[in-house]
Amino acid sequence: MITIQQHTVQTMVQQTIALRTIGKKLHNITRQVEAVLVQSAVNIGLCNVFLRHTSASLIIQENADPDVLADLETFFAKLIPEDASQYRHISEGVDDMPSHIRSTLTKTSETIPIANGKLALGTWQGIFVWEHRNLGHTREVLVHIIGC
């Protein structure tokens, strides 16, 4: 079944979320993105979330069982080791080039439909900033909402 809804009034909202990470970890930002959506009062549309960095990434992933996140980190640690002998770019630390590779293999943006004033995420999905560096950083996440 296809449902067609026509709306003529459009709203665009853009807000930056500053996130202080605590080192290599997945940080759930779903609530912060939902708060921007609530402020926008958009009922139907799209929410684009963009991470403004190259040594961290943005993913939609399981938000119920923390073992999923731990297993992802373990897998990436094996796949992309922090071994200075494997990289030329080591001037910013042994963890920097591996973090660039990790962000290349994952993403820096996600687009989520908005339905009935809510992010149309699946039951077990959450939005995460994945810090790939060993030390914490302040990361900027740009949330752009368009709809009516």
DSSP file with accessible surface (Angstrom, degrees, kcal/mol):
  #  RESIDUE AA STRUCTURE BP1 BP2  ACC     N-H-->O    O-->H-N    N-H-->O    O-->H-N    TCO  KAPPA ALPHA  PHI   PSI    X-CA   Y-CA   Z-CA
    1    1 A M              0   0  221      0, 0.0     2,-0.5     0, 0.0     0, 0.0   0.000 360.0 360.0 360.0 134.0    0.0    0.0    0.0
    2    2 A I        -     0   0  151      2,-0.0     2,-0.5     0, 0.0     0, 0.0  -0.929 360.0-159.9-109.6 127.3    1.3    3.4   -0.9
    3    3 A T        -     0   0  104     -2,-0.5     2,-0.5     2,-0.0     0, 0.0  -0.925   5.1-161.5-106.9 127.0    0.2    6.4    1.2
    4    4 A I        -     0   0  136     -2,-0.5     2,-0.4     2,-0.0    -2,-0.0  -0.945   9.5-179.5-112.3 124.6    0.6    9.8   -0.4
    5    5 A Q        -     0   0  108     -2,-0.5     2,-0.5     2,-0.0    -2,-0.0  -0.985  10.7-157.1-121.1 134.2    0.6   12.9    1.8
    6    6 A Q        +     0   0  177     -2,-0.4     2,-0.4     2,-0.0    -2,-0.0  -0.948  16.1 170.2-114.6 128.0    0.9   16.4    0.3
    7    7 A H        -     0   0   89     -2,-0.5    -2,-0.0     1,-0.1     3,-0.0  -0.994  16.0-172.1-132.6 142.0    2.2   19.2    2.5
    8    8 A T        +     0   0  137     -2,-0.4     2,-0.5     2,-0.0    -1,-0.1   0.722  63.0  82.0-107.8 -25.5    3.1   22.7    1.2
    9    9 A V        -     0   0  103      2,-0.0     2,-0.4     0, 0.0    -1,-0.0  -0.707  62.4-167.8 -85.7 125.2    4.6   24.4    4.2
   10   10 A Q        -     0   0  135     -2,-0.5     2,-0.4   138,-0.1   138,-0.2  -0.920   8.7-164.0-117.7 145.7    8.3   23.5    4.7
   11   11 A T  E     -A  147   0A  52    136,-4.0   136,-2.1    -2,-0.4     2,-0.4  -0.953   0.2-165.9-122.3 140.6   10.6   24.1    7.6
   12   12 A M  E     +A  146   0A 127     -2,-0.4     2,-0.4   134,-0.2   134,-0.2  -0.999  10.3 177.4-126.5 131.4   14.3   23.8    7.7
   13   13 A V  E     -A  145   0A  35    132,-2.7   132,-3.2    -2,-0.4     2,-0.4  -0.994   6.7-173.8-132.2 138.3   16.3   23.7   10.9
   14   14 A Q  E     +A  144   0A 122     -2,-0.4     2,-0.3   130,-0.2   130,-0.2  -0.998  11.3 165.0-134.2 129.8   20.0   23.4   11.5
   15   15 A Q  E     -A  143   0A  69    128,-2.5   128,-3.2    -2,-0.4     2,-0.5  -0.998  27.4-135.5-144.1 143.4   21.7   22.9   14.8
   16   16 A T  E     -A  142   0A  64     -2,-0.3     2,-0.5   126,-0.2   126,-0.2  -0.851  12.1-156.0-101.1 131.2   25.1   21.8   15.9
   17   17 A I  E     -A  141   0A  17    124,-3.3   124,-2.7    -2,-0.5     2,-0.5  -0.928   8.5-151.0-102.4 123.7   25.6   19.4   18.8
   18   18 A A  E     -A  140   0A  76     -2,-0.5     2,-0.5   122,-0.2   122,-0.2  -0.863  15.9-171.6 -95.0 127.1   28.9   19.6   20.5
   19   19 A L  E     -A  139   0A  22    120,-3.1   120,-3.6    -2,-0.5     2,-0.8  -0.980  16.6-151.6-124.3 124.7   30.0   16.3   22.0
   20   20 A R  E     -A  138   0A 154     -2,-0.5   118,-0.2   118,-0.2     2,-0.1  -0.849  21.9-156.8 -93.7 111.6   32.9   15.8   24.3
   21   21 A T        -     0   0    2    116,-3.2     3,-0.1    -2,-0.8   115,-0.1  -0.450  14.7-144.2 -84.8 164.9   34.1   12.2   23.8
   22   22 A I        -     0   0  125      1,-0.5   114,-0.2   114,-0.2     2,-0.2  -0.125  59.7 -76.5-119.8  34.7   36.1   10.2   26.3
   23   23 A G  S    S+     0   0    2    112,-0.3    -1,-0.5   114,-0.1     2,-0.4  -0.515  95.7   1.5 100.7-173.1   38.4    8.3   24.0
   24   24 A K  S    S+     0   0   56    110,-0.3     2,-0.3   109,-0.2   108,-0.2  -0.300  94.5 106.1 -57.4 105.1   37.8    5.3   21.8
   25   25 A K  E    S-E  131   0B 103    106,-0.9   106,-2.5    -2,-0.4     2,-0.5  -0.964  71.7-100.8-172.0 158.3   34.1    4.5   22.3
   26   26 A L  E     -E  130   0B  15     -2,-0.3     2,-0.5   104,-0.2   104,-0.2  -0.847  35.1-159.4 -93.2 126.7   30.7    4.6   20.8
   27   27 A H  E     -E  129   0B  22    102,-3.3   102,-2.6    -2,-0.5     2,-0.5  -0.939  13.2-134.5-112.5 118.2   28.7    7.6   22.1
   28   28 A N  E     +E  128   0B  72     -2,-0.5   100,-0.2   100,-0.2     4,-0.1  -0.577  30.3 167.9 -75.8 119.5   24.9    7.4   21.8
   29   29 A I     >  +     0   0    0     98,-3.1     4,-2.2    -2,-0.5     5,-0.2   0.201  40.7 112.7-115.0  14.6   23.5   10.8   20.5
   30   30 A T  H  > S+     0   0   10     97,-0.7     4,-2.8     1,-0.2     5,-0.2   0.912  78.0  49.6 -55.5 -46.6   20.0    9.6   19.7
   31   31 A R  H  > S+     0   0  205      1,-0.2     4,-2.1     2,-0.2    -1,-0.2   0.885 109.3  51.5 -63.5 -38.6   18.4   11.7   22.4
   32   32 A Q  H  > S+     0   0   74      2,-0.2     4,-1.5     1,-0.2    -1,-0.2   0.910 112.3  46.2 -65.3 -39.9   20.3   14.9   21.4
   33   33 A V  H  X S+     0   0    0     -4,-2.2     4,-2.1     1,-0.2    -2,-0.2   0.924 111.0  52.5 -68.2 -41.6   19.1   14.5   17.8
   34   34 A E  H  X S+     0   0   81     -4,-2.8     4,-2.6    -5,-0.2    -2,-0.2   0.877 104.9  56.6 -60.6 -35.9   15.6   13.8   18.9
   35   35 A A  H  X S+     0   0   46     -4,-2.1     4,-2.2     2,-0.2    -1,-0.2   0.892 105.7  50.0 -64.5 -38.9   15.7   17.0   21.0
   36   36 A V  H  X S+     0   0    1     -4,-1.5     4,-1.7     2,-0.2    -1,-0.2   0.922 110.4  51.2 -63.8 -41.5   16.5   19.0   17.8
   37   37 A L  H  X>S+     0   0    5     -4,-2.1     4,-1.2     1,-0.2     5,-0.7   0.932 108.2  51.0 -62.1 -43.9   13.6   17.3   16.0
   38   38 A V  H ><5S+     0   0  113     -4,-2.6     3,-0.7     1,-0.2    -1,-0.2   0.933 109.8  50.4 -60.0 -44.0   11.2   18.2   18.8
   39   39 A Q  H 3<5S+     0   0  132     -4,-2.2    -1,-0.2     1,-0.2    -2,-0.2   0.840 106.8  55.6 -63.3 -31.3   12.3   21.9   18.7
   40   40 A S  H 3<5S-     0   0   12     -4,-1.7    -1,-0.2    -3,-0.2    -2,-0.2   0.748  92.6-146.6 -73.1 -25.5   11.8   21.9   14.9
   41   41 A A  T <<5 +     0   0   86     -4,-1.2     2,-0.3    -3,-0.7    -3,-0.1   0.685  40.7 156.9  62.6  21.1    8.1   20.8   15.2
   42   42 A V      < -     0   0    4     -5,-0.7    -1,-0.2     1,-0.1     3,-0.1  -0.606  24.0-175.9 -77.3 133.9    8.5   18.9   11.9
   43   43 A N  S    S+     0   0   74    105,-2.6    74,-2.8     1,-0.3    75,-0.4   0.776  70.4  17.2 -98.9 -36.3    6.0   16.1   11.6
   44   44 A I  S    S+     0   0   54    104,-2.2   104,-2.3    71,-0.2    -1,-0.3  -0.999  92.6  71.0-141.3 134.0    7.1   14.5    8.3
   45   45 A G  E    S-CB 114 147A  21     69,-1.7    69,-3.0    -2,-0.4     2,-0.4  -0.984  72.3 -54.1 164.0-148.3   10.4   15.0    6.5
   46   46 A L  E     -CB 113 146A  85    100,-2.7   100,-2.4    -2,-0.3     2,-0.5  -0.973  26.8-156.1-133.6 145.3   14.1   14.1    6.7
   47   47 A C  E     -CB 112 145A   0     65,-2.6    65,-3.1    -2,-0.4     2,-0.5  -0.982  11.2-166.1-120.4 116.7   16.8   14.4    9.3
   48   48 A N  E     -CB 111 144A  51     96,-3.3    96,-3.1    -2,-0.5     2,-0.5  -0.908   1.5-165.3-103.2 131.3   20.4   14.5    8.1
   49   49 A V  E     -CB 110 143A   0     61,-3.1    61,-2.2    -2,-0.5     2,-0.4  -0.979   8.7-174.6-118.1 123.9   23.1   14.1   10.8
   50   50 A F  E     -CB 109 142A  79     92,-2.7    92,-3.3    -2,-0.5     2,-0.5  -0.983  16.7-148.7-128.0 126.2   26.6   15.0    9.7
   51   51 A L  E     - B   0 141A   1     57,-3.5     2,-1.0    -2,-0.4    90,-0.2  -0.831  10.7-148.4 -94.2 125.0   29.8   14.6   11.7
   52   52 A R        +     0   0  134     88,-2.5     2,-0.3    -2,-0.5    89,-0.1  -0.225  65.0  82.1 -91.8  48.2   32.4   17.2   10.9
   53   53 A H        -     0   0   48     -2,-1.0     3,-0.1     3,-0.1    -2,-0.1  -0.966  60.4-149.2-148.2 161.5   35.5   15.2   11.5
   54   54 A T  S    S+     0   0   92     -2,-0.3    49,-0.3     1,-0.1    50,-0.1   0.380  94.8  55.5-113.8   1.0   37.8   12.6    9.8
   55   55 A S  S    S+     0   0   11     48,-0.1    77,-1.2    47,-0.1     2,-0.3   0.088 108.1  46.3-121.5  22.5   39.0   10.6   12.8
   56   56 A A  E    S-F  131   0B   0     75,-0.2     2,-0.3    76,-0.1    75,-0.2  -0.923  71.2-149.6-146.7 168.3   35.5    9.7   14.1
   57   57 A S  E     -F  130   0B   0     73,-1.9    73,-3.6    -2,-0.3     2,-0.4  -0.902  11.0-129.5-142.1 172.1   32.4    8.3   12.5
   58   58 A L  E     +F  129   0B   0     49,-2.8     2,-0.3    -2,-0.3    51,-0.3  -0.988  32.9 167.6-125.5 126.5   28.7    8.3   12.7
   59   59 A I  E     -F  128   0B  16     69,-2.5    69,-3.1    -2,-0.4     2,-0.5  -0.961  35.2-133.2-138.5 156.1   26.7    5.1   12.6
   60   60 A I  E     +F  127   0B  37     -2,-0.3     2,-0.3    67,-0.2    67,-0.2  -0.960  49.7 147.8-103.8 126.4   23.2    3.7   13.2
   61   61 A Q  E     -F  126   0B  64     65,-2.3    65,-2.4    -2,-0.5     8,-0.0  -0.924  50.9 -53.2-151.6 172.9   23.5    0.6   15.3
   62   62 A E  E     -F  125   0B  53     -2,-0.3    63,-0.2    63,-0.2     7,-0.1  -0.235  40.9-176.5 -51.1 130.7   22.0   -1.6   18.0
   63   63 A N        +     0   0   65     61,-2.6    -1,-0.1     5,-0.1    62,-0.1   0.278  69.1  60.5-117.7  10.0   21.2    0.4   21.1
   64   64 A A  S    S+     0   0   52     60,-0.4    61,-0.1     1,-0.2     3,-0.1   0.842  98.0  47.1-103.6 -46.3   19.9   -2.4   23.4
   65   65 A D    >>  -     0   0   71      1,-0.1     3,-1.7    59,-0.1     4,-0.7  -0.856  62.1-160.0-104.9 110.1   22.8   -4.8   23.9
   66   66 A P  H 3> S+     0   0   92      0, 0.0     4,-2.1     0, 0.0     5,-0.2   0.714  86.4  75.1 -62.8 -16.6   26.2   -3.2   24.7
   67   67 A D  H 3> S+     0   0  101      1,-0.2     4,-2.7     2,-0.2     5,-0.2   0.838  88.3  59.8 -64.0 -29.8   27.9   -6.4   23.6
   68   68 A V  H <> S+     0   0   38     -3,-1.7     4,-2.2     2,-0.2    -1,-0.2   0.947 107.2  44.8 -61.7 -46.5   27.2   -5.4   20.0
   69   69 A L  H  X S+     0   0   31     -4,-0.7     4,-2.2     1,-0.2    -2,-0.2   0.911 113.3  50.3 -65.6 -40.6   29.2   -2.2   20.4
   70   70 A A  H  X S+     0   0   50     -4,-2.1     4,-2.4     1,-0.2    -1,-0.2   0.911 110.3  50.3 -63.9 -41.5   32.0   -4.0   22.2
   71   71 A D  H  X S+     0   0  106     -4,-2.7     4,-2.6     2,-0.2    -1,-0.2   0.881 108.5  52.5 -65.5 -37.7   32.2   -6.6   19.5
   72   72 A L  H  X S+     0   0   40     -4,-2.2     4,-2.6     2,-0.2     5,-0.2   0.934 110.5  47.6 -61.3 -45.7   32.3   -3.9   16.8
   73   73 A E  H  X S+     0   0   36     -4,-2.2     4,-2.2     1,-0.2    -2,-0.2   0.924 112.5  49.1 -62.4 -42.5   35.2   -2.2   18.6
   74   74 A T  H  X S+     0   0   70     -4,-2.4     4,-1.7     2,-0.2    -2,-0.2   0.928 111.7  49.4 -62.6 -44.2   37.1   -5.5   19.0
   75   75 A F  H  X S+     0   0  119     -4,-2.6     4,-2.6     1,-0.2    -2,-0.2   0.937 112.2  46.8 -61.8 -46.9   36.6   -6.3   15.3
   76   76 A F  H  X S+     0   0   20     -4,-2.6     4,-2.8     1,-0.2    -1,-0.2   0.858 107.7  57.1 -66.4 -33.7   37.8   -2.9   14.1
   77   77 A A  H  < S+     0   0   48     -4,-2.2    -1,-0.2    -5,-0.2    -2,-0.2   0.887 113.0  40.9 -63.0 -37.1   40.8   -3.2   16.4
   78   78 A K  H  < S+     0   0  167     -4,-1.7    -2,-0.2    -5,-0.2    -1,-0.2   0.886 117.4  47.6 -75.7 -40.1   41.8   -6.4   14.7
   79   79 A L  H  < S+     0   0   91     -4,-2.6    -2,-0.2     1,-0.3    -3,-0.2   0.883 125.4  27.5 -68.4 -38.8   41.0   -5.2   11.2
   80   80 A I  S  < S-     0   0    9     -4,-2.8    -1,-0.3    -5,-0.2    -2,-0.1  -0.764  85.0-163.6-128.7  82.8   42.8   -1.9   11.6
   81   81 A P        -     0   0   42      0, 0.0     2,-1.4     0, 0.0    -3,-0.1  -0.291  26.2-121.3 -71.1 152.3   45.7   -2.2   14.1
   82   82 A E        +     0   0   65     -5,-0.2     2,-0.5    16,-0.1    13,-0.1  -0.707  59.5 143.3 -89.7  82.6   47.5    0.7   15.7
   83   83 A D    >   -     0   0   64     -2,-1.4     3,-2.4    11,-0.1     4,-0.3  -0.939  41.7-157.7-129.8 105.0   50.9   -0.3   14.4
   84   84 A A  G >  S+     0   0   42     -2,-0.5     3,-1.2     1,-0.3    -1,-0.1   0.764  90.2  67.7 -56.7 -25.8   53.1    2.7   13.4
   85   85 A S  G 3  S+     0   0  101      1,-0.2    -1,-0.3    -3,-0.1    -3,-0.0   0.690  96.9  55.2 -70.5 -13.6   55.2    0.4   11.1
   86   86 A Q  G <  S+     0   0  110     -3,-2.4     2,-0.3    -5,-0.1    -1,-0.2   0.550 105.2  56.1 -94.1  -8.1   52.2    0.0    8.8
   87   87 A Y    <   -     0   0   38     -3,-1.2     3,-0.1    -4,-0.3    10,-0.0  -0.928  53.8-157.9-130.8 150.5   51.5    3.7    8.1
   88   88 A R  S    S+     0   0  249     -2,-0.3     2,-1.4     1,-0.1     3,-0.2   0.811  85.9  73.5 -87.0 -37.7   53.4    6.8    6.8
   89   89 A H        +     0   0   59      1,-0.2     8,-0.5     2,-0.1    -1,-0.1  -0.654  53.6 126.2 -82.8  92.9   51.0    9.3    8.5
   90   90 A I    >   +     0   0   81     -2,-1.4     3,-1.8     6,-0.1    -1,-0.2   0.302  33.3 105.3-127.7   5.9   52.1    9.0   12.2
   91   91 A S  T 3  S+     0   0  107      1,-0.3     3,-0.1    -3,-0.2    -2,-0.1   0.760  85.6  45.8 -63.4 -23.7   52.9   12.7   13.0
   92   92 A E  T 3  S-     0   0  110      1,-0.4    -1,-0.3     2,-0.0     3,-0.1   0.251 129.6 -71.9-102.4  11.9   49.6   13.0   15.0
   93   93 A G    X>  -     0   0   28     -3,-1.8     3,-1.3     1,-0.1     4,-0.6  -0.242  47.7 -80.7 115.5 157.6   50.1    9.7   16.9
   94   94 A V  T 34 S+     0   0   61      1,-0.3   -11,-0.1     2,-0.1    -1,-0.1   0.737 125.7  53.4 -66.3 -21.5   49.9    6.0   16.3
   95   95 A D  T 3> S+     0   0   12     -3,-0.1     4,-1.5     1,-0.1    -1,-0.3   0.594  91.0  77.9 -89.8  -8.2   46.1    6.1   16.6
   96   96 A D  H <> S+     0   0    1     -3,-1.3     4,-1.9     2,-0.2     5,-0.2   0.965  93.4  42.6 -72.0 -53.3   45.5    8.8   14.0
   97   97 A M  H  X S+     0   0   53     -4,-0.6     4,-2.2    -8,-0.5     5,-0.2   0.941 114.1  52.1 -62.5 -43.4   45.9    7.0   10.7
   98   98 A P  H  > S+     0   0    1      0, 0.0     4,-2.6     0, 0.0    -1,-0.2   0.894 107.6  54.0 -58.1 -34.4   43.9    4.0   11.9
   99   99 A S  H  X S+     0   0    0     -4,-1.5     4,-2.2     1,-0.2    -2,-0.2   0.888 106.6  51.0 -68.3 -35.2   41.1    6.4   12.9
  100  100 A H  H  X S+     0   0   39     -4,-1.9     4,-1.7     2,-0.2    -1,-0.2   0.903 110.9  48.7 -65.8 -40.2   41.0    7.8    9.4
  101  101 A I  H  X S+     0   0   50     -4,-2.2     4,-2.1     2,-0.2    -2,-0.2   0.931 110.2  51.7 -64.4 -43.9   40.7    4.3    7.9
  102  102 A R  H  X S+     0   0    3     -4,-2.6     4,-1.2     1,-0.2    -2,-0.2   0.918 109.7  48.5 -59.9 -43.3   37.9    3.5   10.4
  103  103 A S  H  < S+     0   0   13     -4,-2.2    -1,-0.2   -49,-0.3    -2,-0.2   0.828 109.5  53.8 -70.3 -27.3   36.0    6.6    9.4
  104  104 A T  H  < S+     0   0  114     -4,-1.7    -1,-0.2     1,-0.2    -2,-0.2   0.883 109.6  47.4 -69.8 -37.3   36.4    5.8    5.7
  105  105 A L  H  < S+     0   0  102     -4,-2.1    -2,-0.2    -5,-0.1    -1,-0.2   0.689 123.2  32.7 -77.8 -19.2   35.0    2.3    6.2
  106  106 A T  S  < S-     0   0   29     -4,-1.2     2,-0.3    -5,-0.2    -3,-0.1   0.244  99.6 -92.5-105.8-127.2   32.1    3.6    8.2
  107  107 A K        -     0   0  109    -49,-0.2   -49,-2.8     1,-0.1     3,-0.1  -0.967   9.5-150.8-148.9 167.1   30.4    7.0    7.6
  108  108 A T  S    S+     0   0   47     -2,-0.3   -57,-3.5   -51,-0.2     2,-0.3   0.322  85.3  39.4-119.9   2.8   30.3   10.6    8.6
  109  109 A S  E     -C   50   0A  46    -51,-0.3     2,-0.3   -59,-0.2   -59,-0.2  -0.996  54.8-172.5-149.8 155.9   26.6   11.2    7.8
  110  110 A E  E     -C   49   0A  23    -61,-2.2   -61,-3.1    -2,-0.3     2,-0.5  -0.990  12.5-150.4-142.0 144.7   23.2    9.5    8.1
  111  111 A T  E     -C   48   0A  76     -2,-0.3   -63,-0.2   -63,-0.2    -2,-0.0  -0.985  16.2-173.1-119.6 126.2   19.8   10.4    6.8
  112  112 A I  E     -C   47   0A   4    -65,-3.1   -65,-2.6    -2,-0.5     9,-0.1  -0.971  22.7-122.8-121.8 128.7   16.8    9.3    8.8
  113  113 A P  E     -C   46   0A  70      0, 0.0     7,-3.0     0, 0.0     2,-0.5  -0.350  20.1-139.0 -64.5 151.1   13.1    9.7    7.8
  114  114 A I  E     +CD  45 119A   5    -69,-3.0   -69,-1.7     5,-0.2     2,-0.4  -0.962  25.5 174.4-112.2 126.3   10.8   11.6   10.1
  115  115 A A  E >   - D   0 118A  45      3,-2.6     3,-1.7    -2,-0.5   -71,-0.2  -0.999  66.8  -7.0-134.8 130.9    7.3   10.2   10.5
  116  116 A N  T 3  S-     0   0  129     -2,-0.4   -72,-0.2   -73,-0.3   -73,-0.1   0.864 128.8 -56.3  54.1  37.8    4.6   11.5   12.9
  117  117 A G  T 3  S+     0   0   27    -74,-2.8     2,-0.3     1,-0.2    -1,-0.3   0.602 119.2  98.3  75.5  12.0    7.1   13.9   14.5
  118  118 A K  E <  S-D  115   0A 150     -3,-1.7    -3,-2.6   -75,-0.4     2,-0.3  -0.932  83.9 -97.8-130.6 154.2    9.6   11.1   15.4
  119  119 A L  E     -D  114   0A  16     -2,-0.3     2,-1.5    -5,-0.2    -5,-0.2  -0.531  36.3-132.2 -64.7 131.2   12.8    9.7   13.9
  120  120 A A        +     0   0   52     -7,-3.0     2,-0.1    -2,-0.3    -1,-0.1  -0.252  52.3 150.2 -87.0  52.4   11.7    6.6   12.0
  121  121 A L        -     0   0   36     -2,-1.5    -9,-0.0     1,-0.1     5,-0.0  -0.483  50.5-103.1 -78.4 153.9   14.4    4.5   13.5
  122  122 A G    >   -     0   0   36     -2,-0.1     3,-1.7     1,-0.1    -1,-0.1  -0.242  41.3 -93.5 -70.5 167.2   13.9    0.7   14.0
  123  123 A T  T 3  S+     0   0  117      1,-0.3    -1,-0.1   -61,-0.0    -2,-0.1   0.850 124.3  31.5 -51.4 -42.5   13.1   -0.6   17.5
  124  124 A W  T 3  S+     0   0  158    -62,-0.1   -61,-2.6     2,-0.0   -60,-0.4   0.280  96.3 113.1-104.8  12.0   16.7   -1.4   18.4
  125  125 A Q  E <   + F   0  62B  85     -3,-1.7     2,-0.3   -63,-0.2   -63,-0.2  -0.664  34.9 171.0 -93.4 142.2   18.5    1.4   16.4
  126  126 A G  E     - F   0  61B   0    -65,-2.4   -65,-2.3    -2,-0.3     2,-0.5  -0.935  33.5-115.2-137.2 162.3   20.4    4.3   17.9
  127  127 A I  E     - F   0  60B   0     -2,-0.3   -98,-3.1   -67,-0.2   -97,-0.7  -0.882  38.3-173.9-101.9 127.9   22.6    7.0   16.4
  128  128 A F  E     -EF  28  59B   5    -69,-3.1   -69,-2.5    -2,-0.5     2,-0.6  -0.957  27.5-146.9-127.9 139.3   26.2    6.9   17.6
  129  129 A V  E     -EF  27  58B   0   -102,-2.6  -102,-3.3    -2,-0.4     2,-0.8  -0.913  24.4-151.7 -92.9 126.7   29.3    9.0   17.2
  130  130 A W  E     -EF  26  57B   3    -73,-3.6   -73,-1.9    -2,-0.6     2,-0.5  -0.875   3.3-152.8-105.7 102.7   32.2    6.5   17.1
  131  131 A E  E     -EF  25  56B   0   -106,-2.5  -106,-0.9    -2,-0.8   -75,-0.2  -0.655  13.6-177.6 -74.0 125.2   35.3    8.1   18.5
  132  132 A H        +     0   0    1    -77,-1.2     2,-0.2    -2,-0.5  -108,-0.2   0.515  53.4  89.2-102.4  -8.8   38.3    6.4   16.9
  133  133 A R  S    S-     0   0   25    -78,-0.3  -109,-0.2     2,-0.2     4,-0.1  -0.579  76.8-129.2 -89.4 154.5   41.1    8.3   18.8
  134  134 A N  S    S+     0   0   75   -111,-0.2  -110,-0.3    -2,-0.2     2,-0.3   0.832  92.1  55.8 -71.6 -33.0   42.5    7.1   22.1
  135  135 A L  S    S-     0   0  134   -112,-0.2  -112,-0.3     1,-0.1    -2,-0.2  -0.704  96.5 -98.5 -98.5 156.8   42.1   10.5   23.7
  136  136 A G        -     0   0   20     -2,-0.3     2,-0.3  -114,-0.2  -114,-0.2  -0.301  40.3-176.1 -71.2 154.0   38.8   12.4   24.0
  137  137 A H        -     0   0   57   -114,-0.1  -116,-3.2    -4,-0.1     2,-0.7  -0.947  33.4-107.6-140.5 161.5   38.0   15.2   21.6
  138  138 A T  E     -A   20   0A  79     -2,-0.3     2,-0.4  -118,-0.2  -118,-0.2  -0.867  42.3-165.5 -91.5 119.3   35.2   17.8   21.2
  139  139 A R  E     -A   19   0A   8   -120,-3.6  -120,-3.1    -2,-0.7     2,-0.5  -0.857  10.9-142.6-109.5 142.0   33.2   16.6   18.1
  140  140 A E  E     -A   18   0A  76     -2,-0.4   -88,-2.5  -122,-0.2     2,-0.5  -0.922  12.4-170.1-107.4 128.7   30.7   18.6   16.2
  141  141 A V  E     -AB  17  51A   0   -124,-2.7  -124,-3.3    -2,-0.5     2,-0.6  -0.979  10.9-151.7-118.2 119.1   27.5   17.0   14.8
  142  142 A L  E     -AB  16  50A  37    -92,-3.3   -92,-2.7    -2,-0.5     2,-0.5  -0.826   8.6-162.4 -93.8 121.5   25.4   19.1   12.4
  143  143 A V  E     -AB  15  49A   0   -128,-3.2  -128,-2.5    -2,-0.6     2,-0.5  -0.928   7.2-174.4-106.1 122.6   21.7   18.2   12.5
  144  144 A H  E     -AB  14  48A  51    -96,-3.1   -96,-3.3    -2,-0.5     2,-0.4  -0.981   1.8-172.8-121.6 120.4   19.7   19.4    9.5
  145  145 A I  E     +AB  13  47A   0   -132,-3.2  -132,-2.7    -2,-0.5     2,-0.4  -0.942   5.8 176.8-117.2 133.2   16.0   18.9    9.5
  146  146 A I  E     +AB  12  46A  55   -100,-2.4  -100,-2.7    -2,-0.4     2,-0.3  -0.999  33.5  79.2-134.2 136.1   13.7   19.6    6.6
  147  147 A G  E      AB  11  45A   7   -136,-2.1  -136,-4.0    -2,-0.4  -102,-0.2  -0.991 360.0 360.0 164.2-161.3   10.0   18.9    6.5
  148  148 A C              0   0   35   -104,-2.3  -105,-2.6    -2,-0.3  -104,-2.2  -0.894 360.0 360.0-144.9 360.0    6.6   20.2    7.5
